[in-house]
């Protein structure tokens, strides 16, 4: 029976690859990979010889029709990204939606996703949170910040290392220098680091120490006051 498997891969430490993920990748007729060179190293490590096709943000619109056709023909296809769970700030949504629209089974395996350990590591409230992924580079960035400034839940963002200091400076402007924040860097890898403190304290740290590697930023929501509660109550009425 044809099926699209969404298969998470390690965000750094190869020991985080699950036995089931390895089996599915070995049994699949085809693996869709964001970058075949990057994924090639992973497949070689686990002795997976399944053929790969490139499937990334620049070609996914063009390749979907062929993928659906192959699935309808009875093939089993596995989708992976360079690291973590596909469709989380990576390609995956479009092909998943297309499969559902065409009555093709989709199954997502549980596995690595960078924002989950970052959230838990942060020490900030995680009973309710919002995942923002990457903020817009230019157009819409200020508008997004203005909306997030009123957010009371913990917020999670992906930030590239060369934009981290700029982003933390923007946090000072929109959230205030005393808002609690945690910057998680190189999660699961040898040089993993979690820098916690106020926005000002963490900004000073990274102004002195240039950030490197994959980064997840977790920032506390707007403190809930009597005024905040009144405002939320008014909105609900």
N, C-alpha and C positions, 0 to 999 in steps of 0.2 A: 504493500500500500504506500502510495506516494505521501511524502510529508516534508515540510520545511522545519528543520531544527535550528533554533537560535542557541548557539553554544558559546557561553562565556569562556574567556581565556585569562590566564594570570595577568595581573596588573604589574607584576615585577618578579615575584618569587615563583619559579616554575613548580614548586611543590604544592602550589594552590590549584593545580590542574586536577580535576576530579577523574576517577576511574571511568565514570559514565561518559564524560566528555570525550575521553580518549577513545572509548569503544564506538561512540556515535561517529566520530570523525573517521575512524578506520572503516566502518561499515557503509558510510554514505557513498553515493555514486559520484558526488561532486561537492567540493568545498568552495564557497564564495568567500574570498578574503579581501579585506580592505587594501592591504599591501602584500602581494604574494612573496616579496623578498623577506619582509618581517615575519610573516606567518610561516615561511619556508623553514626558518630556523627552529620554530616551535615544533613543526611537524617532524622535522629531522630528529629532534631531541627525543620525541616519543615514538619514533619509528613508524610514522603514519605516511603511507605512500599514495593516498587518495589524490586524484587530480584536482588542481585548483584553477579557478577563474577569478579575475580581478572584479571586485564590486565595491565601488567607492562613490563618494558624493558627486564626483564629476561625471560618472557614467551610469549611475543607477537608473536614471530615467530611460536610458536607451537599452539597458540590458534586461529590464523587468519582463518584457514580452517573451523573450527567449527562455527566461527562467521559468515562467508560468507554463510555457509550452512543454518544457522538459518535465516539469512536475506532473502535468496532465498526462504525460506519456508514461507515467509510472515510476519515475526516478525519485530517489530520496536525496535531498540537498541539505547541506549544513552551512549556516552562515556564521562567520566569525569576524571580529574586528581586530585591530592591532593589539588591543588589550582591553580587558573588562567585558561587559555585556553589550552586545550589539544593540543599536537603537537608542542607547543612552549617550547623547551627544556624539553619536556615530551613525553611519548608515544602518538601516534596518527597518525603519517605520514603513517606508514605501512598499517594500517587497512583502512585508507582513500583511499590510492592508490589502494588497493585490491578491494575496493567497486567500484571505478571508472572503473577499468579494467573489472569488472563483470557486469557493467551496473546497479549498485545499487545506488539509490539516496543518496546523502550526503548533509546535511545542517548544517552549523556552526552558532550557535547563537552568537550575539555580547555580549561581557561581559568583565569581569576583566582580565587584563594582566599586570603584574608588570612593564614591561619596559615602558609602555605608560605614567603613572603618573610620573615615575622617570625622563623621558625625558623632560616632560613639566615643572616639578618642578625645573629642573637643571638651567634654565635660559640660557642654551647654544642653539645655532642655531638648530631648529628642522624642517626646511624646507626640509633638506636632511640629512639622517642619515643611519648608518649601525648597524644591530643587530648581535652581535657575539656570544651571549649566553655564555656558559662556554668555556674558552680557554683550549687547551689540557694540561694535567697535566705535561707531560715530553716530549715525542716524538712529535716534531712539534711545540712546544711552542715558541722557539726562532724564527723559520721560520715565524710563524704567527705574532710575534711582529715586525719583520723586514718589513713585508708587511704593517702592520697597522701604522708603523711609517711614511709612505708616504701618508696615508689616510687623505684627507682634510675634509671629512664629520664628523659630530659628531658620536662617537662610543658608543655603549651600551653593557655592559657585565654583566653577572651574576657571582658573586663571593661568595664563602662560607666564613663565618666569620673567620675561622681559617687560611684562605689564604689571607685575605685582606691586611694585612701589607706587606706580601711578594709581593703581586701583585702591590701595590702602589710603593714599592721599585723598582720593575721592570719598572714601568712607568717612574721613574726618569731616569733610564738607557736608555730606548728606546724613550721616548717622551720629556724628559727634565723636570727639576723640576718646571718650570714656566707654564707648560701647565694647563689650567683650567680644573677642575674636580668637580663632585658632587657625593657624596656617599649617596644613599637613603637607609634607614634601617627601617624595620618593617612598610612598607607602609600600610596605612589604619588602622593600629592598634593603641592602646592607646599610645605606646611609639615611634610613628613615628618620624624619625629624618632625616634631609637633611643637610649634611655637605658640604659646598661649599668653594672653594678656589683654590689655586695652588696645584699641586701634592705634593709639599714639605709641604705646610701648612696642608693639609689634612692627610698626612702621619704622621706628628708630633702629630696631634690630636689623631689618632688611636693608636699610639705608647704609648700614655699616658692613653687612655681610650680603654680598650679591646672591640672590636666590637661583637655584639650579634645579633641573628635573621637573617631573610632573607635580602639579600643585592643586590642592583642593582647599578652599577657604570656607570656613564656617563662622558665621557672625550671628550674635544674639539679636533677637527681635526687639522692637520698640517696647520698653517697659510698660506694663499694663498699670495704669493709674485709675483713679476714680473717674477722671475725665474720659479716659480711653473706654472704660466700661460703659459710660453714659452714651458715648458716640456710637459704639457697637450696638447698644440696645436701640438707639434711635434708628439705625440703619435697618435693623431687623423688623421694625414696626411697619 
